[in-house]
Amino acid sequence: MKKILLSCLLLYLPSVWAGHAYTLGDAAKYPADYRHFAYADPAAKPGGQLLLPNPDRRNSFDSFNPLILKGTPAAGLGALMFESLGVMSLDETATMYGLLADDIRVAPDGKAVTFRLNAQARFNNGDPVTAQDVLHSYTQLRSRYAAPQFAAQLADVLACDVLDARTVRYRFSTANRELPQIVGSLPVFSHKWGAGKRLDQIALEPPITSGPYQIAAFKLGRSISYQRRSDYWGWQQPARRGQYNFERVTYRYYQDETARLEAFKAGEFDFITEYSARNWARQYQGPKFRSGEILKRELRHHNSSGMQGYVLNIRKPLFADLRVRQALGLALDFEWLNRQLFYSQYVRLNSFYANSELAASGKPSAAELALLKPLAKDLPPAVFGELPAPPNTNPPNSLRDNLRQARELLKQAGWTYRDGALRNAKGEPFTFEILDDGGAMARVFPPLARNLAKLGITAKLRNIDFALYQRRLDSFDFDVTVLRFPDVQSPGQELLDYYGSKAADVKGSSNVIGIKNPAIDALIGHVLAAPNRAAQITAVHALDRALLAGHYIIPHWYSATHRVAWRDRFAMPKTMPRYYQAGDWMLATWWVK
């Protein structure tokens, strides 16, 4: 330990501490003396209980460790218990304000960032948060025992140096503008958590962390309750003032979406985000809605949509040919689905970044072409033309015409119809399995299967429990599945994990598609190296075109609103954020009336 400190001290050069925030934009919205975020109300009165359901399809839990692949972590851990050196503002696309750190300074060459810890920061066991804890957290997350996305995000981080008890410096191999925000957003936890165990061996030991709540009670797999900490160090910090006002937060687990919705209407919990258009149109009604006991709202947001769709595992020879992938996309009749199943609530996705300035459109600009042309040999020709509209069946178009185009593409790829099925030159039939964990896609899939059957393709839906589903995804053991790629307002290092060639061979990575394309790697590099927001937007446009032209996903649909309902016992700030997830925003800023 002495040797580490000595070497770090040699690296340290005294300087003027300057940064309360670090932004990838032109300037931070909030000045150094800001008192609170505009979307939080410092007059909110703490107290009361908030009851929530499991926020996703994970219908059980067996771990208090959200940082590893092993096990299923309990809901709420990340938001309520783990904190980081900085926190992102929901008013801006890419600005981080100090939280555990009260000063942030980026080196002039962009290859290092130094954080000074807030002297008041404390873990829930009373220990101060020290630079050694930051180093310990980084080392654990960088190891092979953590979930692999951490290693992917930290690929360009050379080291974390402890300069003194309250000061750490991260050094980078490249001047990537996003890296200071990536390391600043890493969860920080005490070196005492797990009492020396490897990170992947820590399961039901309550986390020793610095967040505003701690675990109060739980029934394994059924419910977990968090208690608001009266001794929380950050109640008066600007990045926390007016937030996390509920005295107790309890998550209750339900086995399926039907049980969860009926439990909400029966009063078993307080707030729900609805993702099913059918449920929203038909199930959110009745006496309690008419009386105002339950409020139902569609809340506008400005989030980039992210991408959702049928994800094709191109590691499988069946989906290796781009023409095959394009043909499968022609079999999806979105217009019929939107009319018959979705009550016309959705818009078809035609970008990995719809609903934002990051979405490509029209023909490539001169700046985009400057990035794309040197990569032409590894890109489909469609990248260089007008961005095609998604297949549609509105007159004069029709499903019949789309299937004719699909049949021709399949023929070019060596698939022809004979002996009652679409077959390749070896006589093998075109069959595949869509893997699901019993979610809402169960009623959306049959229309696609019928259309594929008209081409001679057999597609079968296989439902399995979530734990097995996650294991199969982690090992890339599937043909097709349905996934949603999260929305981001400032794409960066996570692109390496989702679409980078190196991640394609790392079990548990987010590159479930299996993309290994040097052109896409290069375009990701342009996004990461962008010197300003304008250059970043141009690079993302070029990347968006390349991903769409690869037909790796059969895109679904999106909505520019959050569909939410809640029991009328809460108050909320008058000012709403621009970029937010409804459940996270509610949990962080609402309070009991």
N, C-alpha and C positions, 0 to 999 in steps of 0.2 A: 504494500500500500504506500509506503514512504517513497519507493522508487517511482510509482505512478504519479504521485503528487509532485515530486521533484521535476520529472520530465514535463509535466503540465505547466508548472510555474515558469519553466524556461520558455514555453510558448507564449506566455501571457505578456502582453504589452499594455501598460496603463493607457486608458483612453477616456474620452468623454462619453458617458452613457446618454443615448439620445432617443431611443425609439419606444413609444408606447404602443406602436402598431407597425405592421409590415403589410404593404399592399402591392398587388400586381397591377393595379390600376394607376390612374394619374395621381390621386391623392386619397388619403383616408377620409371618410365622411366625418368621423368623430375626432375632435381635437384632443390634445394631451390632457386637458382638464375636464373631459366629459364626465358626467355624473352617472349616466345609465344609457342603455340602448333605447331608442325611441319606441320600440315595440314591447318594452317592459315598463310597468307602472310601479314606481317606488312607493306609492301609497297603498299598494295591495296589502291586505291584511292576512298574515299567515294563519293557518288553522284548518280544521276539517279534514275529512277523508276523501280520497279519490279512489274509486274502484274501476279497474280497467280489465279488459280481456287479454289473452295472449295476442300479441300484435301481428302475428303471422301464422303460417300453417303448422308451426311447431306446437304440437298438442301436449307436450310434456317437457320436463327438463330434469337433468341429473348433474348439473355442474354450476359452480359460481365463477367459472373461469371462461370469459368470452374471447380469450386471446389465442386459443388453440383449436385444432380440428376435432380432437377427441371429445366426445360427449356433446350434449345439447345444453347451452347456457341458459340460465333463467332470464326472463324478460326484465328490462329496466336496468341491468347492471351498468352498461356503458354510460347511459345518460345520468344516472343518479349517484354513482359511486366513483367512477374513474374520471380524472381530470388530466389536462395537458398543460404544457407551458403557455400555450395561447389558445384562443377560441375564435372561430370564424363568425363574422357579423352576418345576420340574415338580411341586412339591408343592401349588401354589396356583393358583387360577383366573386371577389377574391381578396378580402382584407382580414387579417388576423390581428386581434388585440391581445395584449398580455393578460394572462390569468395567473398561473403559478409563477410566471416570470413577470417582473414589473418593468423590465427593460429588454429591448431587442435591438441588436446592432448587426447589420450585414456588412461584411468586409467590402472594400471598394472594388475588388476584382470578382465579387460574387461567389467566391469559393469557400466561404466560411460564414457562420452566423454565431453570435455569442448571446447567451441569455443570462440575465441575472435574476435569481429567484427572489420572490417576495419574502421578506424576513418573517412575515406573519403566517406563511403557509404551513399547515399542519396536517398530518395524517389523522385518521380516526382513532388511532391509539395514543394520540398526544405528541408523537415524535415530530420534530420539524422535517419538512421536505428539504433534502439536501442534494447537492450536486452528485454525490455518490449514488443516491437513489435514482436520479435521472440516468446516470451511466448504467446502473444495474438494469433498469427497465429497457434501455436501448439494447444492451447486450443480450438480454433474454429474448426480446422481440426479433433480433437479428439472427438468432440461433435457429437450428433446424427443428427445434421443439415447438416453436410458435407456428401459427397459421402462416402458410407460405406467402400470402400477399404482403406481409410485412417485409420479408426479404426482398421481394420484387420492388417495392416502393423505395427501399433503402439501398438499392444496388449501387448508386453513385455517391453514397456516404462513405468517406474514408475512415473516419473515427469520431468518437465523442471524447473530448478532453476535459478533465476536471481541472479548472484553473484555481479555484479555491472552494470553500465550503458552500458558497452560494452562486458560483459561476461555472457555466459549462460552455464549451465551444464545439460545434459540429464542423468538421472539415469535409469538403466535397471534392470529387475528382473532376467535376465540370461546373461551369457557372450556369446552373439551371435555376431560373428565378423562382421556381416553385419549391425547391428543396428546403428553404428555410421554413415554409409553411408545413411541409410534410413532417419534418422533425419536430416542429413546434406543436403539431397535433398528435404526436404519439402519446398513448396513455402512460401515465407515470404512476408507479406503485412502489410500496416500501420493499426494501431488500429483505425485510423480516417476513413477508408474506410467503407462506409455505415452509418456513423454517429451514431453508437450505435445499428444499426439493427442486428437481428440475421443473421447468414451467409446465411441461405436459403431464406432470404427476400431481399437480395441484388441481383439486376438483371441488370438494365441498368445504374447504377452508374459506371462511368469509374474507373477502379482499381487504387488505390494509391499504386504504386509498384516502384521497383527500376530498372527495365529493361531498355534497350537502346531505346525503342520506346514508344510513347504514341498515343492514338486514336486521329486521326485528323478529320475524317469525316466518316459517315456511312449512308446507306439507309437500314433500318431494313429489314433483311431477304434477301437483294439483294447484298450488297457490304459493305466492311469496309476497311478504309485506316489508316495506321499507319505512323507517322512522326518520323524520326530519331531525337533523342534528342541531341542538341549541348551541353547541360549541363549535359549529362550523366556522372555519377561519375566514371565509370569503363573503359573509353576508353584506359587508359594506364596500366590497370591491365593485367598481363601475361595471365590469363585465358580468356581475351576478346580481346587482341591486334590482329588487323588484321581481326576482325570479325564484322558482321552486318554493311555492308558497303553501303547498299542502302538507299538513302535519303528518299524514300517513298516506302512503301509496300502496295499494294492493293489486296484484295481477292474479286473476283467476283463469284457469286453463279449461278450455272446452275442446271436445274431441273433433268437432267439425263446424263448418260455417253455419249450418242450420241451427244447431244447438246454441251457438254463440248469439245469433240474431234473436232467437226466442228468449234467451236469458236476458238480453238487453231490454226487450219489450216488457219482460216481467219485472224489471227493476233490479237485476242482480249486479249490474255495473252501470257506469255513468256516461261513457263517451265511446263512440264507435266511428271508424272510417269505413265507408262502404265502397267496395271495388266492383261489385256486381251491378250492372245497369238494370238487370231484371229485378233484383231485390229492391233497388232504389225506387223503381217505378211502381212495384206491386206490394212490397212488404212494409214499407215505411208509411203506414197509414193506420187509422183507427182512432178510438176515443182519446187516447193520451196525446196523440199528435194534434187532434182538433182542439183539445182543451188547452194546449200549450205546455202541458207537463213535460212533453218531449219536444224539443226544437229540431227542425230539419233544415239544413242550409247547404248551399253550394258556394264554396269560398274560392274566389279567383286567386290564382297564383301566377307567377312569371317564371316558374321553374322550366329549365330545359326538360323535355319530356323523357329523356332516356330512350332506350330501345326495348321493346318487348316483342316477342314473337316465337315461332317455332324454330328452335336452334338446331342446326344440322351439324352433326359430328363429322367433320370432313376427314377425320382419321380413318373413317370407314370407306373402303373402296367404292361403295354404292353412291357416296356423295362427293367423290373426288372431282368429278367433271362439273365445271361451271354450268354447262348447258342443262344438266340434270337438275341442278339446284334452281336454276331459273324456271324450268318447266314446272317444278313443284309449286313455286310461287304463283304461277298462273292458275292453279287449281283452287286458290282461295277466293271465294266470292264474298268480299267484304260488304258490298252494298246489300246483298241479301241478308247477311248476318246483322247488319246495323238496323235494317227494317224489322226483321222478324224476331230477333233476340235482344237487341240492345236499345230498342225504343228511340233510335236515331240520336243517341247521346254521344257518339264518338266521331272522331276524325281519323282517317287512315294515316298511319305513320309513313312518311317518306324521307326520314332522316333519323340519324342517331341522336339528333339534337333539336327536334321539332319544338315549336313554341319559343324559340330563342334566336338571337342574332348569330348563333353558331351553326345554324342549319344551312347547308349548301342549297343553291337554287339557280335555275337558268343555266347559262353557259359558264364555264370557268373563266374567271377574270385573268387578266395578264399576270397578276401576282400569283394566282393559283397555278397557272400554266408553268410559271418559272420553277415551281416546286415539282410539278407532275412530269414534265417532259423528260428530264434526265432519268426518270424511273420507268419510262414507257415499256421497256421489254418485260417488266414484271407486273404490268397493269392491263386490265381489259381495255379495248379501244373505247368502250362506252364512257370511260372516265373523262374523255376529252371532248365529249359532245354535250348537248343539252341534257340536263338532268331529267331522266324519263319519269313520267308520272306513274304511280303504281297501277297495276292492272285493275281495270274496273269493268263493271257490267251495266253501267248506265247506257241507255240507247244513245247513239247507234251501236255501242259495244254490246257484247253479250258473252255469257259464260261459254257458249258453243265456240265462238271465235277464239277465246282464250285457250280452250282445250285443244283446238286445232293447232295453235301456235306451239303449245306444250308438246303435242304429239310429234311435230316436226323437229323440235329441239331434241327430244328423246331419240328420234330416229337418227339424227346426226351423231348422237353420242353412242349409237350402237344398240339401242333398245327398240325392238319391234314387237307388235302384238301377234301372237300365234299360240295355238293350243290353249285358248282361254285365259291367257295372261300376257303381260308385257315381259319379254325375255331378252337376255343378252345373247351374244354369239354362242355361248356355252349351253344355252337353253335354260339358264337359271332364272327363276321368276323374280320380279321386282317386288320385294316385300320388306317391310320394316316395322319397327315398334316405336310408338311414342310413349315415353316414360312420364308418369305423372304421380303426384302424391295425393290424389283425390280432391284436387281443388276445383275451381270454377270452370276449368277447361273441359270437364266431362261432357257438358252439353254443347260446347263449341266445336269439339272435334268431329262428331258424326257427319256434319255437312261437308267438311273437307274430305273425310274418308269416302263419302259417296262420289264426290267429284273425281278423286283419284282412281276410284274403281272404274270409272268410265274410260280411263286411260289404260286399264289393265293392271293397276298398281294396288297391292293389298297393304293397307296400313292398319295396325291394330293398336288400341290404347291399353296400356298396362298400368294399373294403379297399385302402388305399394305404399307402405307407411313411411313417414318422413325420414326417420333415422336411416333406413335402408336406402331410400331415395338419395339422401345426401352422400352416403358412402359410395353409391354408384356414380354419382356426379364427380366426386373427388377423384375417383379412379378412371374417369372417362368411359365407363362401361354403359353406354347407351347409344341408340341410333339418333333419336330426335327427342327433344324435351321442350318445355315451355319455360322461358326465363324472362325476367325483366332486368335489364342493365340499368343501374341507378343513374338518376339525373345528376349532372354536375354543371355548375355555371362557369367553371374554369378548368377544363380538362388538363391533365398533366400526368404525373408519374403513374397513376393507376392504369393508364393506357398500356403500359408495359405488361401488366398482369392480365389485362383483358384480351389484348390483341398482339402482344409481342411474341416473337418466335421462341425466345428462351422459355417463356412460361408454358408453351404448348406441351412440353415434356415433363413439367413439374406437377406431380400428383397433388390435387387440392388447390391448384391455381384457378384463377377465374377465366383462363383461356379455355373454356369448355369446348369452343368451336374447333380448336386445333389449328388456328391460323399460323402458318410459317411462311411469311412472304417478306422478302427483303425490302420491297417498295413500301409496304405498310410500316415496317420497322423504321425506314428512313423518314417517313411522314410523321411518325410519332416523335422522332428526333427533332424534327422542325417545330412541332408543337412545344416540346420541352425547352428548346433553345430560343423561343420567340422573345425578343427584347421588350415588347410592349403588347398591349391588348390588341391593337390593330393587326400586328403580325401574328399573334396567336389565333385570331379569328380566321385569317387567311389560311393558316396551316390546318386548322380544324375543318374548314370547308373542304380543303383538298383531301384530308383523311376521310371525311364523311363520304365524299364521292367514291373513294377507293373501296370503302367497306360496303357501300350500297351496291357497287358494280360487281363485287365478289359474290353476291347472293348467298351469303353465309346464313342468313336468317330470313324466314318468311315473316315480314313485319305484320304486327297486329294494329293497334289503334290506341288513341290517347284522348284525354280530356284536359282542358285547361282550368278545371276546377277540382277542388277537393270536395267529395260528398261526405258530409259529416252529420251526425245527430248526437244530441246530448240531453241529459235531464236538466231542466231549467233551475239549477241551483248554483250556477257559476257566473262569475263576472270575468271580463277580458279587457285588455288594454284597448284604448280607442284607436291606436295606430297599429296597423297590421304590417308584418314584414313583407318583403317582395319575394324572397326565395325561402320556402319552408315546406316541411312535411307537417300535415295538420296535427297528427298525434304528438309529435315532438314539441311543436309550438304550444299546444294546449298544456302539456305536462309542465313546460318550463315557465309559462307566463300567466296562466289563468289562476283564479283563486275562488274559494267558496264565498258566496254572497253573505 
